[in-house]
Amino acid sequence: MTISMLQKIRRELHQIPELGFREVKTQAYLLGKINQIKTDRVEVQCWKTGILVRVSGLSPNKTIGFRSDIDGLPITEQTDYAFKSVHDGRMHACGHDFHMTIALGVLKHFIEHPINDTVLFIFQPAEEGPGGALPMMQSNEFKKWKPDVVFALHIAPELPVGTVSSKPGLLFANTSELFIDFLGKGGHAAYPHLTKDMAVAASNFIVQLQQIVSRGIDPLESAVVTIGKMESGFVQNAIAETARLEGTIRTLDPNTIYTVKEKLERLIRGFEISYDCSIEVDYGANYYQVFNHSQWVEKFKQTMETHGITYRLANEAMTGEDFGYMLKEIPGFMFWLGVDSSHGLHSAQLSPNEDALELGVRSVINTITAL
Ligand SMILES: CC(=O)N[C@@H](CCC[C@H](N)C(=O)O)C(=O)O
């Protein structure tokens, strides 16, 4: 696929970001492109808003899976792009428009140049939440075509274009979403003593929460607790009866997440007493760590070096990925693709360099051919 075709696809996808399991336009767009290039060797199955595309090999020994996530985030885009999101409050702020474009470019290549092995393209919904990888893997559609090895990429804004990066073993953290609802008593702004102010309780809770990591977790372990959204109250001169905090917990060790949750629940019990209120916690979606299989990372590194693509050894990151569930069952790996953006992942101004699209396609084609 030419660079301008890749760019066009990326821009069209960029305009229609949709949240997890609601990727209806995205699925239709992808199916449209797949149907244009489909031949007799190609079979397609849809699962919810996801798609599986199998390109049969000439004399297959194995099936190689390449996974791309397809959902966007509930973020209002603040770029100057002419091809900005047309969906209010939705943005491809995690690069899934890049991931899908690269997958389509690679798919076209293997349809035109089949190899001995079978290649499975996994267009997976709901990576940002509530998690599509696990239920997709449990589906009959996936089980029927289950790959023997699987890999995926993720754009890396902090790496230059021309660079890929990975590491054997642990790459991404264990995660748990976090939703906390406070219920107190509202009232007139001038009579605080007659109320139980949940704006004050929730604000104080956010501050105390930070001490779970700084004082409750062994400094040699790694943990993050972030509250990304806070909602409370209706009007400037009334005391808020309720508050809601939304966030995420991340740890490098799968057991540490239980320690964080246990300490969080103690904190909640203390706040219920001191603020005379009730607090409910819901952990939403939990993702298993991304743990790369060394042998495949080594093969990837050698392949990149053979093709003159710069490979850098990565550090572990506190990002999460439900691709971790695929790697828990199927050998494989994940790698970072440098896209050189001064704004990072989940920023409303994320602007990955489109020159990385062609390199992404090349690095995936070379990898599949070498595996
Ligand atoms: C690569 C990336 O940014 N992934 C997301 C996954 C989110 C999982 C879940 N919604 C959570 O927040 O725990 C990330 O935020 O790391």
The ligand as a MOL file (V3000), in Angstrom:
LIG
                    3D

  0  0  0     0  0            999 V3000
M  V30 BEGIN CTAB
M  V30 COUNTS 16 15 0 0 0
M  V30 BEGIN ATOM
M  V30 1 C -2.0720 1.4870 26.0760 0
M  V30 2 C -3.0690 2.1400 26.9620 0
M  V30 3 O -3.0180 3.3420 27.1350 0
M  V30 4 N -3.9940 1.3560 27.5210 0
M  V30 5 C -4.9460 1.8170 28.4760 0
M  V30 6 C -5.7680 0.6630 28.9850 0
M  V30 7 C -6.8400 1.0880 29.9660 0
M  V30 8 C -7.3740 -0.0090 30.8320 0
M  V30 9 C -8.4750 0.4220 31.7840 0
M  V30 10 N -9.4850 1.2280 31.1670 0
M  V30 11 C -7.8480 1.1890 32.9550 0
M  V30 12 O -7.8240 2.4190 32.9450 0
M  V30 13 O -7.4180 0.5390 33.9020 0
M  V30 14 C -4.2340 2.5090 29.6260 0
M  V30 15 O -4.8270 3.4450 30.2000 0
M  V30 16 O -3.0990 2.1390 29.9960 0
M  V30 END ATOM
M  V30 BEGIN BOND
M  V30 1 1 1 2
M  V30 2 2 2 3
M  V30 3 1 2 4
M  V30 4 1 4 5
M  V30 5 1 5 6
M  V30 6 1 5 14
M  V30 7 1 6 7
M  V30 8 1 7 8
M  V30 9 1 8 9
M  V30 10 1 9 10
M  V30 11 1 9 11
M  V30 12 2 11 12
M  V30 13 1 11 13
M  V30 14 2 14 15
M  V30 15 1 14 16
M  V30 END BOND
M  V30 END CTAB
M  END
